[in-house]
Amino acid sequence: MIRPVFVGTSVAGLLGAGLLCLPGIRESLRPEGARESWRNDYYVVQAGDVARRILGGESKIVLLDIREREEFDEFRIPDPLSVRIALRDLPTADLKGFREADLVIPYCLKDLRGFEGAKILRQRGLENVGIFEGFGIYAWENAGLPTCGTFNGKSDEAALSELRAIVTALPARVPLAP
């Protein structure tokens, strides 16, 4: 039987390296003055406030799902609220429609790719870039907002209808904070 050999690497070391990929853990290890410095570069927004602004027509906000097609089909924020462009295509994607938006929020599942997408958008000259507080589509779901796709069998129309009902019951608008 062939067994994998990790030269100079323990299982605990591999797990630790994997945990460093999570934004909260990575931020807690940075020096005090450098923690969450990304908040100075991006708007940090609550998912419920974003949903209310979009459905209320208050703001033109683009939710940019930068996951792969299979991931998007499986579990997503309902169309037409979300646009999908894979992270690998973002450096060359046409951003004309995004420049007119009040806010562009790239996201993935937990926002590892969302942060990369935000960085690419800023490098390409977009100033109006945001990140979900709580990170990614999980922030949307944790706010009690519906998702759709093959994972839960819910259609875009059903999730959007459910979202409209939820948004009307949300508390008063919270200002976006850079």
N, C-alpha and C positions, 0 to 999 in steps of 0.2 A: 504494500500500500504506500502511495506517495502522500507525504504530509507536507503542508506548507511550512516554510521556514521564514521567519521574520528576523533578518539579521539586524541586531542592535535595536529592535523595536519590540516592545511588549504589547500585549493586548490592551492593557490599561493605557499605554501611550497612544495607541491607535484610537481608542475611544475618546481620550482627552483631545486629540487633534480634531476628531470629528465634532466634538462639542464646541470647539473654538469657532466653528463655522456659524454657530447660532449667534445672532446679533447681541442679545442680552448678555450672554456669557462673555463674549469677546469684549464688550464695552466695560464689563465689571473688572477686567484685567488691565485696562488702560490706566495710565497715570490720571490722577484726579482732574487736572486741568484739560486733559484731552478727551475725557469721556463725553460721548454723545456730541462731538463737535459737528457731526453730520447734520444735526438739527439746525445749525446756522446756514446750511446750504439748501435745505429743502423745507417746504411747508409740511408740517406734521398734522394730519387731519383725522378726525373721528369718522368711522364708516357711516354711522347714522346721519351725521351732518352732511356728508357727501351725497348720500342717497336722497335726503330731503332737498338739497340744492338742485340736484339733477332733475328729480321728478317735479319740483316746483318751478322749474325754468328760471331759477334765480341766477344760475351760473352755467357757463359752458365748461363742463368738466369731462375730460377724457379719461376713462379707466382703461389702462393699457395692459392687457394680459400678455405677458412675455414668455409664457410657457409654450411647450410644443403642442401641436394639434391634438395628439392623443390625450394629453393632460387636460386641455381645454374642453374637449368633448366629454370627458368623464365628470368634471366638476368645475363649475364656473359661475360667475356673476351673470345674471340673465342678459341676453341680447335684448335690445340694442344698447344697453348701458355700457357694455364692454367691447373693446376692439382687441383683436389678437394679432400681435406681431412677435414672432419668435425673437429671443434675445440675440441670436446670431445674425438676424437680419436687421436689427435696429441701427447699426452703424451706417447703413446705406439706404434705409427706408425713407420714403417721402414724408417729410414732417410739416408740409404746408398747413394742413388742417389743425395740427397741434399748436402752431404758432398763434392761431386765433383763439385758442381756448384760454379760459381764465386759469385753469389748472390741469396738469397732466399727471396722472398717478400710475406709474408702472408698478406692477405687482406680479408675484408668483404665489406659490403656496405659503411660504413663510417669509418671503422677501429677500432671500439670498440673491436671487437673480433680480429682484425688484430694485435692490440697491445698485446693482451693476447697471441696470437699465436707466435708473435715475442719473447715475454718473455719466453715462453715454449721452443722454439727452442734454445734460448741462454742458458737456464738452462740445456738443453740436449747436450750442447757442440758445437753448431754451432756458428761460429764467423761471418760468412758472411750473416748477416740478415739485410734486408732493409725494409723501409716503404715508401709508396708513399707520396710525398709532396702533400698536399691537401687532403689526406686520402681516402683510399679505392677505390672501383670501380668507385665512383663518380669522383675521381681525373683523372681516365682514360677517363671517359666520358667528363669531363670538359676540357680536353686537345684536344677534338675533335676526339678522337679515337673511333672506332665503337665497339658496343657490339652486342650480339645476344641472342636468346632465345625466349621463348613463349611470352614474354612481347611485343617485337617489331616484332616478326615473322620472324626475319632474321636468316638464317642458319649460322653455323660456317664457311662454305666455302665462303659465300657471305661476311661476316664480315671480314674474313681474306684477301680476295681479295681487299676489300675496304681499309683495313689497309695498305696493301702493297703500294697502290697508294698514300695514305696519307704520309707514312713514307718517300717516295722518295722526297717529297716536304718539309720535315722538315729542319730547320736550322742545321748548323754544330753541331757536337757532343759536348755535355757538359760533363765534367768529373764527375764521381760519387764522392760525398762528404760524408765522415763519420761524 
